[in-house]
Amino acid sequence: MTIQELLCHAYKELAHLETPHLDAEIILAHVLKKPREYVLAHSEESLSDAEAHRCNSLIARRSNREPVAYLTNHKAFCGRDFYVDQRVHIPKPATEDMIDAIQREVPNDFTGTIADIGTGSGCIAVTLALQFPKAAIFATDISDDALAVAVQNAKQYDAHITFLKGSLGEPLKKPMDIVAANLPYGWHNGWTDDAEVFFQPEISYISGSDGLSALYELIKKLPRMLSKSGRAYLEFDPRQMQTITEFLAKTNYTYTLLKDTAGFDRILRLTK
Ligand SMILES: C[S@@+](CC[C@H](N)C(=O)[O-])C[C@H]1O[C@@H](n2cnc3c(N)ncnc32)[C@H](O)[C@@H]1O
């Protein structure tokens, strides 16, 4: 079977998806361990039986809406490649907007403490560790599986991070100058109908009946977690904005809502 024949078959198998051509070409390039451009430029090249079999099996999984990132074990985040598999949430572009907000407000030679709460693949912690090499970076997660992936990603980039297992900021032993968190904020029944989301670990995207349990618990604990001048950057679902601001009105926090690149209120910036 040639590359062209396999791609023609894959385009048909994936025709019900949003980007069948792109997905098929990424899968084939992944199996051949070549760039996507190679696949497009060598359409007459023959595939071995093993390569064709591997491609067809991944195409069948993609046809079932399994995310491409789980098929290739790669996801780009802030210009770097992160290893991902079904043990972790797949990093999202909206979270890159949170990183941008932190980078705008914190100098590169920052020497304080930074915590990433609910680190998952470690994408936030690794990005911040590389951006702020003089800072002390901590990352927590309640999931052993997630921490194993995060440690792997940190090693890949030689990022110096103290990983701690536990709920929210519980394992942190000293005050943090910056807290960043993309905690689960979804709910059952109606949060999303995107079938790809459901391939991720439920603990990474569901948080109580309104998606706000983890976020509220963290906000309540922030006064003890943050240093005197500390601040927190917290990602949320834009549909939760009004509920969250009503909740905050009953607290003593000073807060700002920051927008994502799509123009939605998406990040909460809190100070004590
Ligand atoms: C939406 S994922 C975010 C992962 C990663 N930070 C990212 O942005 O891609 C949420 C992460 O929070 C973790 N988590 C859920 N509840 C937690 C809790 N109470 N304490 C710490 N981590 C928690 C999950 O295991 C998951 O890895």
PDBQT file of the ligand as one rigid body, heavy atoms in Angstrom, charges set to zero:
ROOT
HETATM    1  C1  LIG A 301      -8.048  20.688  33.835  1.00  0.00    +0.000 C 
HETATM    2  S1  LIG A 301      -6.741  19.607  34.355  1.00  0.00    +0.000 S 
HETATM    3  C2  LIG A 301      -5.396  20.755  34.107  1.00  0.00    +0.000 C 
HETATM    4  C3  LIG A 301      -4.080  20.116  33.896  1.00  0.00    +0.000 C 
HETATM    5  C4  LIG A 301      -2.987  21.107  33.464  1.00  0.00    +0.000 C 
HETATM    6  N1  LIG A 301      -2.724  22.071  34.513  1.00  0.00    +0.000 N 
HETATM    7  C5  LIG A 301      -3.395  21.811  32.201  1.00  0.00    +0.000 C 
HETATM    8  O1  LIG A 301      -3.640  23.021  32.239  1.00  0.00    +0.000 OA
HETATM    9  O2  LIG A 301      -3.491  21.164  31.137  1.00  0.00    +0.000 OA
HETATM   10  C6  LIG A 301      -6.981  19.622  36.101  1.00  0.00    +0.000 C 
HETATM   11  C7  LIG A 301      -5.938  18.839  36.921  1.00  0.00    +0.000 C 
HETATM   12  O3  LIG A 301      -6.270  19.042  38.310  1.00  0.00    +0.000 OA
HETATM   13  C8  LIG A 301      -6.111  17.817  39.003  1.00  0.00    +0.000 C 
HETATM   14  N2  LIG A 301      -6.973  17.890  40.200  1.00  0.00    +0.000 N 
HETATM   15  C9  LIG A 301      -8.303  17.667  40.299  1.00  0.00    +0.000 A 
HETATM   16  N3  LIG A 301      -8.722  17.889  41.559  1.00  0.00    +0.000 NA
HETATM   17  C10 LIG A 301      -7.611  18.271  42.271  1.00  0.00    +0.000 A 
HETATM   18  C11 LIG A 301      -7.381  18.630  43.626  1.00  0.00    +0.000 A 
HETATM   19  N4  LIG A 301      -8.365  18.678  44.519  1.00  0.00    +0.000 N 
HETATM   20  N5  LIG A 301      -6.124  18.943  44.002  1.00  0.00    +0.000 NA
HETATM   21  C12 LIG A 301      -5.104  18.905  43.107  1.00  0.00    +0.000 A 
HETATM   22  N6  LIG A 301      -5.261  18.570  41.824  1.00  0.00    +0.000 NA
HETATM   23  C13 LIG A 301      -6.489  18.262  41.397  1.00  0.00    +0.000 A 
HETATM   24  C14 LIG A 301      -6.477  16.739  38.008  1.00  0.00    +0.000 C 
HETATM   25  O4  LIG A 301      -5.890  15.506  38.355  1.00  0.00    +0.000 OA
HETATM   26  C15 LIG A 301      -5.929  17.338  36.708  1.00  0.00    +0.000 C 
HETATM   27  O5  LIG A 301      -4.606  16.899  36.486  1.00  0.00    +0.000 OA
ENDROOT
TORSDOF 0
